[in-house]
Amino acid sequence: MQVHLAGYNVDSAVLKEIEAQTGKRDDLTPEVLSAAYARISRDPRSITEIRKSAREEVERTRKSNSTIIFKMGHHSVAEHAVFNLDILGVSRLAMEELEKFRLCSYTEKSQRYITLDNDFVIPEEIKGTKFEKEFTKMIAEQNQAYFTLFEKLKDYVFKKHASLAKDPKQHNLLEGWAKEDARYITALATESQVGMTINARNLELLLRRFASHPQAEIKNIGRAIYEQIADVSPSIVIFHEANDRDLKTYPELNKLAAKTIKEPPQTLKKEVSLVEFTKDGENIIAASLLHNSTDLPYEQCKNVVQNLSSAEKKKIFKTSWKNLQFYDSMLREFEYVNLTYNIALSSACFGQLKRHRMSTITTQAYNPALGITIPEAIKNIGMEKYFKKITDKSAELHNRIKEKIPQAAPYILTNAHRKRVLIRTNARELYHISRLREDSHAQWDIQNISREMTKLAKKALPMVFGLIGGKDRYNEIYQNIFGEFPKVKEVALPGARKIKK
């Protein structure tokens, strides 16, 4: 057996230094890897030799990529080319579009940990219009409110947690809690930045979607990204322009919906509703677990399970859980059961839910009619009326902008404003969401939403979700099921003594 490290991410500044020392290098492109790997299936040479050939003949490599991707339709080879992108100075609203793409990695500037400045994006659509002055004035008022609330919240948090405040090392933590709640008054126009890792196939999809997007900021982000990668990898990002699928489909559905639906929207009754789930989910997962452990066809396993007692079925689930630690994922068989939720949640909360991209998430536009989410700490310091005054003014301006320039309207809404989200998740992914978001270290808003999702899931499928909960409660939940704590193995960390995890 042989394993060779074929390549790894390198900072572009290092690549430029290499070129400064050696002259222009055509082989400093991820295209050579995608082309080399594409040839593996038909070339008898070793992969190492194929890669060497690809580096030495870059033009031929690019023609090979174009032929394989465009003529033969093997887009998967573009997944071997990976880009790291610094994306700065974009709005929080645009960040939601950037982070929609499932098979990418993102690390975003956090409004929970960083004190915000007055940086914000003015949508191109309202520049030079009668709304521009009102827009910037409203943003200034929101930002002033942020600093006002932050100072009051900081004082409140330090007094509430006086024992922690005695330790200067805990001051950043306490200030973070104040920032976490103060940010609810800031606009979706607030600037942010993100580090993004994306392969060429997904990048091509992103560029196509962005070129077709109705908002100017999104179009501009797409153009800026393409300018950065076009010369580096011209042969693997081919279908990057706007197309009818992305340009026309949702606008046509909007028109059809307006003709089809005549009744007004119902008022918001619950923040979280379980609208659908796999009815026979417990039998399906139990049968799937047996299927993977026998040579019987699935249908026979399902018949067996349907004739088992409740205690016998529980034993199947308990056996599948017995050896799990809090960091282990559920077995893959739990993916055969799905749950669909309709959730009305704040922008601040959606910023965390959207990260669970293995779920299916679709959203409506932000809608002031759904109300706002006000942090309890804001109420506790007596600033609820002040907070609502700002959000009401923001919503009023949003509604007026929406009548004339709908694409620009959402930018003026705040992190407290809500939208409806339809999320479909399988049982395995819901376990992951719960472990991470119900944990006591998670932000309170997403804790509340995920806790309600879990509650509804346990009511619908109690046997499936017997072990669900935040990771901080894992030992307690495990003990309630098995009568003992999970066995913990010692983990050796590099350069450190063994520790218990």
Secondary structure, DSSP 4 states (H G I P E B T S, - for coil): -----------HHHHHHHHHHH---TT-STHHHHHHHHHTTT--S-HHHHHHHHHH-HHHHHHHHHIIIIIS--GGGGGG-EEEEEEEEEEHHHHHHHTT-TT-EEEE--TTTS---S-BPPPGGGTTSTHHHHHHHHHHHHHHHHHHHHHHHHHHHHHHTHHHHTSGGGHHHHHHHHHHHHGGGSBTTBEEEEEEEEEHHHHHHHHHHHHT-SSHHHHHHHHHHHHHHTTT-TTT----S--HHHHHHHHHHHHHHHHH--SPPPPP--SEEEEEE-TTHHHHHHHHHHHTTSSS-HHHHHHHHHTS-HHHHHHHHHHHHTT--TTPPPPGGGGG-EEEEEEEEEHHHHHHHTT-TTSEEEE----GGG-B---HHHHHTT-HHHHHHHHHHHHHHHHHHHHH-TTTGGGGSBTTBEEEEEEEEEHHHHHHHHHHHSSTTS-HHHHHHHHHHHHHHHHH-TTTTTT-S-GGGHHHHHHHHHSSPPP--EEPPTTS--EE-
